[in-house]
Amino acid sequence: MADTEQTPLIDRHRAVLPSWLALYYRDPIEITRAGGRRVTDSTGATYLDFFAGILTNAIGYDVPEISGAIRRQLDTGVLHTSTLYLIRQQVELAEKIAELSGIPDAKVFFTNSGTEANETALMLATQFRRSNQVLALRNSYHGRAFGTVGITGNRGWSTSSLSPVKVSHVHGGYRYRSPFGHLPDADYVAACVEDLREVLLTTTSGDVACMIVEPIQGVGGFSSPPDGLFGAFKEVLDETGILLISDEVQTGWGRTGDHFWGISAHGVTPDVMTFAKGLGNGLAIGGVVARGDVMDCFTANSISTFGGNPLATAGAKAALDYLLDNDLQGNAAKMGARLSAGLHDIAAGNPVVGDVRGKGLMLAVELVEPGTREPDPAAAVTVLEQTRAHGLLVGKGGLHNNVIRLAPPMTLTEDEVDEALDALGHAVAAVGEGE
């Protein structure tokens, strides 16, 4: 044991964890403490966190109202009972989410993650419609399980060619590299709608179960279409009863600023929404909220052993209450506007920046070979390392791994926005200097 403890943690990680389990940075960090919007690693270095556990620590770290709710539940000794018993915290949280969803006669089912939530949504839709045909967007990502990998439209995350569903991918989600990307908003929407109709006519047998969309594509590099596209899509779907599923795992809970749910920017209420990440502020919780008739379509028994457990739902309810009571959606809009303006200023002086996009506190910078749209993944690696050197943690992603993703806790302050912009400005400039 003593010898093992003296072995560097990175070597122990590589010995017992999968080779495909990615780590950031040439010298990966271990986060050991946190508070507010800052984290500290095992060497004592402190960073402003602008990726928040992949958008999960939506409210920040060590929030007394949330920690207190968790401690009170711990004090009862009841961490788990299963869905075979009534769970008051689960019912109260479900009531709140059903109301916030805007979905008629909504019912809620809790899971442990966004992957599980999307798997459940696919199972509901295919059972309700008695079809295994699914529409998804190119450049999409919905999880790492069998069904969700099958509908993922991003080769870098398609770990298997096998699938329990038959998927057809349509254009629309990634405007920057879309063949329709040069068109004005209305024409872009019209072209994508025409593509949807063409896909339905040529790659399906007509009786499609559902279309699943991310209002802003997360792993795909925070890309999104013009507002209104998914409303136009739903008009087509409604012609034959195809269900619309909105994957709100990353866009939910007001992160986009203008709307509580990302799909609301498109003037439409989906039949099903999935959620996870920010709801638990670090606790493992996800779920599905859907029309009652869709949710109740299963004819066999089903449970979730850990989904909606007392500890997770107590913490999530406290997190949701804190978010609503403190208008963090409004703060996301305000701080997001400040951050976006600063990113556009950085882009104006650095030709390596091909695109700045996103909404609220879900923003991205796509890096390219100067003077072209050729992806530059090496530049993204440089920015990732340089921001860390300047005390800032950011994310990386996109179809070509050339996108810097920014999604800080929604309690962000103006001073912290300015601090981050200073670090990002130096990091992007370092690309041009060949560092």
C-alpha positions in Angstrom: 0.0 0.0 0.0 2.8 2.4 0.9 4.4 2.0 -2.5 1.1 2.6 -4.3 0.5 5.8 -2.4 3.9 7.1 -3.4 3.1 6.4 -7.1 1.9 9.5 -8.9 -1.8 9.6 -9.2 -1.7 10.0 -13.0 0.2 6.7 -13.2 -2.3 4.9 -10.9 -5.2 6.4 -13.0 -3.7 5.0 -16.2 -3.1 1.6 -14.7 -6.7 1.0 -13.6 -9.0 3.3 -15.7 -9.8 3.0 -19.4 -7.4 4.5 -22.0 -10.4 6.3 -23.6 -11.2 8.2 -20.4 -9.9 11.5 -21.4 -8.0 13.9 -19.1 -7.4 17.6 -19.7 -4.0 19.2 -19.8 -0.5 17.8 -20.4 -0.1 17.7 -16.7 -3.6 16.7 -15.4 -4.9 18.3 -12.2 -6.6 16.9 -9.2 -9.2 19.3 -7.7 -9.2 19.0 -3.9 -11.1 22.1 -2.6 -13.6 24.6 -4.0 -15.7 27.6 -3.0 -17.8 30.1 -5.0 -16.6 30.0 -8.6 -13.0 28.9 -7.7 -11.4 25.5 -7.3 -8.0 24.5 -5.8 -5.8 21.7 -7.0 -3.6 19.3 -5.0 -0.6 21.6 -5.5 -2.4 24.6 -4.0 -3.0 26.4 -7.3 -6.4 28.1 -7.5 -8.4 28.6 -10.6 -11.5 30.5 -11.7 -13.7 27.7 -13.0 -15.4 28.4 -16.4 -16.4 24.9 -17.2 -18.1 23.9 -13.9 -17.8 20.2 -14.1 -19.1 20.2 -17.7 -21.9 22.7 -16.8 -22.9 20.6 -13.7 -21.9 22.9 -10.9 -24.4 25.5 -12.2 -24.6 27.5 -8.9 -21.0 27.2 -7.8 -19.3 25.5 -4.9 -20.1 25.3 -1.2 -23.4 27.0 -1.4 -24.8 27.0 2.2 -28.5 26.7 1.2 -27.7 23.6 -0.9 -25.1 22.0 1.5 -27.5 22.6 4.4 -30.3 20.6 2.6 -27.9 17.8 1.9 -26.7 17.7 5.5 -30.3 17.7 6.9 -31.1 14.7 4.7 -27.8 13.0 5.9 -28.9 13.6 9.5 -32.0 11.5 8.9 -29.9 8.5 8.1 -32.0 7.9 4.9 -29.8 8.1 1.9 -31.7 5.6 -0.2 -35.0 3.8 -0.2 -35.7 3.2 -4.0 -38.8 4.1 -6.0 -40.7 1.2 -4.4 -41.5 3.6 -1.6 -42.9 7.1 -1.4 -40.2 9.8 -1.4 -41.4 13.2 -0.3 -38.5 15.1 -1.8 -38.9 13.3 -5.1 -42.6 14.2 -5.3 -41.9 17.9 -4.4 -39.2 18.2 -7.0 -41.3 16.5 -9.7 -44.2 18.9 -9.0 -41.9 21.9 -9.4 -40.3 20.6 -12.7 -43.7 19.6 -14.1 -45.0 23.1 -13.5 -41.8 24.7 -15.0 -41.9 22.5 -18.1 -45.0 24.0 -19.6 -45.9 20.6 -20.9 -49.6 19.7 -20.5 -50.4 17.1 -17.9 -46.7 16.6 -17.4 -45.2 13.7 -15.4 -41.6 13.3 -14.3 -39.3 10.3 -14.1 -35.9 10.6 -12.4 -32.6 9.0 -13.4 -29.0 9.3 -12.4 -27.6 11.1 -15.5 -28.4 12.7 -18.8 -27.5 9.5 -20.7 -30.1 7.6 -18.7 -32.6 10.4 -19.2 -32.2 10.3 -23.0 -32.3 6.5 -23.1 -35.6 6.7 -21.2 -37.0 9.3 -23.6 -36.1 7.1 -26.6 -37.7 4.1 -25.0 -40.9 6.1 -24.2 -41.1 7.5 -27.8 -40.5 4.3 -29.6 -43.0 2.5 -27.4 -45.6 5.2 -27.7 -45.3 5.4 -31.5 -44.6 1.6 -32.0 -41.6 2.5 -34.2 -37.8 2.3 -33.8 -37.1 5.1 -36.3 -35.6 8.3 -34.8 -34.6 11.6 -36.3 -31.5 13.4 -34.8 -29.3 16.3 -35.8 -25.9 16.2 -37.4 -23.1 17.1 -34.9 -25.3 16.0 -32.0 -24.4 14.1 -28.8 -26.9 12.6 -26.4 -24.9 10.2 -24.2 -22.7 7.1 -24.1 -25.2 4.3 -23.8 -26.3 2.0 -26.6 -29.3 3.9 -27.8 -27.8 7.4 -27.3 -24.6 6.5 -29.1 -26.7 5.2 -31.9 -28.3 8.6 -32.5 -25.2 10.7 -31.9 -24.2 12.6 -35.0 -20.5 13.2 -34.1 -18.0 10.6 -35.2 -15.6 11.4 -32.4 -18.2 10.1 -29.9 -19.8 7.3 -31.9 -18.1 4.4 -30.1 -20.2 1.7 -31.9 -21.9 1.3 -35.2 -24.6 -0.9 -33.6 -27.8 0.5 -32.4 -31.3 -0.5 -31.2 -32.9 2.3 -33.3 -32.8 3.3 -36.9 -31.6 6.9 -37.0 -31.7 9.5 -39.8 -29.7 12.7 -39.3 -30.8 16.1 -40.5 -29.2 19.5 -41.0 -29.7 22.5 -38.7 -27.7 22.4 -35.5 -24.2 23.5 -36.6 -24.7 26.6 -38.7 -21.0 27.7 -38.9 -20.1 24.7 -41.1 -23.6 24.0 -42.6 -24.0 24.0 -46.4 -26.8 26.5 -45.6 -24.8 28.6 -43.2 -24.4 31.5 -45.7 -28.1 32.0 -45.8 -30.1 34.7 -43.9 -32.0 33.3 -40.8 -35.4 32.8 -42.6 -33.8 31.1 -45.6 -31.6 28.9 -43.4 -34.7 27.7 -41.5 -36.5 27.1 -44.8 -33.6 25.1 -46.2 -33.4 23.0 -43.0 -37.1 22.3 -43.1 -36.9 21.2 -46.7 -34.0 18.9 -45.7 -36.2 17.4 -42.9 -38.9 16.7 -45.4 -36.5 15.1 -47.8 -35.0 12.9 -45.1 -38.5 11.8 -44.1 -39.3 10.9 -47.7 -36.0 9.1 -48.5 -34.5 7.5 -45.4 -37.6 6.5 -43.4 -40.7 4.4 -43.9 -42.8 7.2 -42.6 -43.8 6.0 -39.1 -41.0 7.8 -37.2 -41.1 7.7 -33.4 -39.5 11.0 -32.6 -37.0 13.8 -33.3 -34.5 14.6 -30.6 -32.7 17.9 -30.6 -30.3 19.9 -28.4 -31.3 23.6 -28.5 -27.6 24.3 -28.3 -25.3 21.4 -29.1 -23.1 20.8 -26.1 -20.3 18.4 -27.0 -20.7 19.7 -30.6 -19.2 23.0 -29.6 -22.1 25.1 -28.3 -23.5 25.5 -31.8 -27.1 26.3 -32.5 -29.5 27.3 -35.3 -31.5 30.6 -35.5 -34.4 30.9 -33.1 -37.5 29.4 -34.6 -36.0 26.4 -36.4 -37.3 23.8 -34.0 -40.7 25.4 -34.1 -40.7 25.1 -37.8 -39.5 21.5 -37.5 -42.4 20.7 -35.1 -45.0 21.9 -37.6 -43.6 19.2 -40.0 -43.5 16.6 -37.2 -47.1 17.3 -36.1 -48.4 16.4 -39.6 -47.8 12.7 -38.7 -47.6 12.8 -34.9 -43.9 12.5 -34.6 -42.8 13.4 -31.0 -40.3 16.2 -30.3 -37.8 15.5 -27.6 -35.7 18.5 -26.4 -32.4 17.4 -24.8 -32.0 20.1 -22.1 -29.2 18.4 -20.2 -26.9 21.4 -20.9 -29.4 24.1 -21.8 -31.9 23.8 -19.0 -32.4 25.8 -15.8 -32.0 29.3 -17.3 -28.4 28.9 -18.4 -29.1 30.4 -21.9 -30.4 33.6 -20.2 -33.4 34.6 -22.2 -35.3 31.4 -21.5 -35.6 28.9 -18.7 -35.4 26.0 -21.3 -33.4 26.3 -24.4 -36.2 25.1 -26.6 -38.4 28.0 -25.6 -36.4 30.3 -27.9 -38.0 28.4 -30.8 -41.6 29.2 -29.7 -42.6 25.6 -29.2 -43.4 23.3 -26.3 -41.9 19.8 -26.9 -43.7 16.6 -26.1 -40.7 15.4 -24.0 -37.7 17.1 -22.3 -34.7 15.5 -20.7 -32.6 17.1 -18.0 -29.6 16.5 -15.7 -26.3 18.3 -15.0 -27.1 21.7 -13.4 -30.2 20.5 -11.5 -28.1 18.8 -8.9 -25.2 21.3 -8.7 -22.9 18.3 -8.5 -25.2 15.6 -7.3 -26.0 12.7 -9.7 -29.5 13.3 -10.9 -31.3 13.5 -14.3 -34.7 12.8 -15.6 -37.5 13.1 -18.1 -40.6 15.3 -18.1 -43.2 14.4 -20.7 -46.8 14.5 -21.6 -48.8 12.2 -19.3 -50.0 9.9 -22.0 -46.4 9.5 -23.3 -45.0 8.9 -19.9 -47.6 6.3 -19.0 -47.3 4.3 -22.2 -45.2 1.5 -20.7 -47.1 -1.7 -20.2 -44.4 -3.5 -18.2 -43.0 -2.7 -14.8 -40.0 -0.4 -14.6 -38.2 1.3 -11.7 -35.0 3.3 -11.1 -33.1 1.9 -8.1 -31.1 5.1 -7.5 -33.0 7.6 -9.6 -34.7 10.3 -7.5 -33.2 9.1 -4.2 -33.9 11.2 -1.1 -30.4 12.7 -1.0 -30.2 13.7 -4.6 -33.7 15.1 -4.8 -33.3 17.1 -1.5 -30.1 18.7 -2.9 -31.6 19.3 -6.3 -34.8 20.9 -4.8 -32.6 23.2 -2.8 -30.5 24.0 -5.9 -33.6 24.8 -8.0 -35.1 26.9 -5.3 -31.8 28.9 -5.0 -31.7 29.4 -8.7 -35.2 30.7 -8.9 -35.1 32.8 -5.7 -31.9 34.6 -6.8 -32.9 35.0 -10.5 -29.8 33.3 -11.8 -31.4 33.1 -15.2 -31.3 37.0 -15.2 -27.7 36.9 -14.1 -26.8 34.5 -16.9 -28.3 36.9 -19.4 -26.5 39.9 -18.0 -23.1 38.2 -17.4 -23.4 36.4 -20.7 -23.9 39.6 -22.6 -20.8 41.1 -20.9 -18.7 37.9 -21.7 -20.0 37.7 -25.3 -19.0 41.3 -26.0 -15.5 40.7 -24.6 -15.1 37.6 -26.7 -16.1 39.5 -29.8 -13.5 42.1 -28.9 -10.9 39.3 -28.6 -12.0 37.9 -32.0 -11.6 41.2 -33.7 -7.9 41.3 -33.1 -7.1 37.6 -33.5 -7.8 35.9 -36.9 -7.4 32.5 -35.3 -10.9 33.0 -34.0 -13.4 31.9 -36.6 -16.6 32.1 -34.7 -18.0 33.4 -31.4 -21.4 31.9 -30.5 -23.8 30.8 -27.8 -26.3 32.3 -25.4 -26.2 33.4 -21.8 -23.5 31.6 -19.9 -23.1 28.9 -22.6 -20.6 30.5 -25.0 -17.9 29.2 -27.4 -14.9 30.3 -29.5 -14.1 28.2 -32.6 -10.5 28.4 -33.6 -9.4 28.1 -37.3 -6.3 28.5 -39.5 -6.2 32.3 -40.0 -7.9 33.5 -43.1 -9.8 30.2 -43.6 -12.4 28.1 -41.9 -10.0 25.2 -41.6 -10.3 23.8 -38.0 -7.3 24.3 -35.8 -7.4 21.8 -32.9 -3.8 22.5 -32.0 -4.8 26.1 -31.3 -7.5 24.9 -28.9 -4.9 22.8 -27.0 -2.7 25.9 -26.7 -5.6 28.0 -25.4 -6.6 25.3 -23.0 -3.0 25.2 -21.6 -2.5 29.0 -21.6 -5.8 29.7 -19.8 -4.8 27.3 -17.1 -1.4 29.0 -16.8 -3.4 32.3 -16.3 -5.6 30.7 -13.6 -8.7 29.9 -15.7 -10.3 26.5 -16.4 -12.2 26.2 -19.7 -13.7 23.4 -21.8 -12.8 22.1 -25.2 -14.9 20.3 -27.8 -16.6 20.5 -31.1 -16.7 18.2 -34.1 -13.0 18.9 -34.8 -11.8 19.5 -31.2 -11.1 23.1 -32.1 -13.7 24.9 -29.9 -13.2 26.4 -26.5 -16.4 26.1 -24.4 -17.2 28.5 -21.6 -19.9 27.6 -19.1 -19.2 29.1 -15.6 -21.5 28.9 -12.6 -24.6 31.1 -13.0 -23.6 33.0 -9.9 -20.8 34.6 -11.9 -19.9 38.3 -11.1 -18.8 41.1 -13.4 -15.2 41.1 -11.9 -14.9 37.4 -12.7 -16.1 37.9 -16.2 -13.4 40.6 -16.7 -10.8 38.3 -15.1 -11.7 35.5 -17.4 -11.6 37.8 -20.5 -8.1 38.9 -19.5 -6.9 35.3 -19.3 -8.6 34.4 -22.6 -7.2 37.4 -24.3 -3.6 36.4 -23.4 -4.3 32.7 -24.2 -5.6 33.5 -27.7 -2.8 35.9 -28.4 -0.4 33.2 -27.5 -1.6 31.1 -30.4 -0.5 33.8 -32.8 2.8 34.0 -31.1 3.4 30.3 -31.5 3.5 29.4 -27.9 
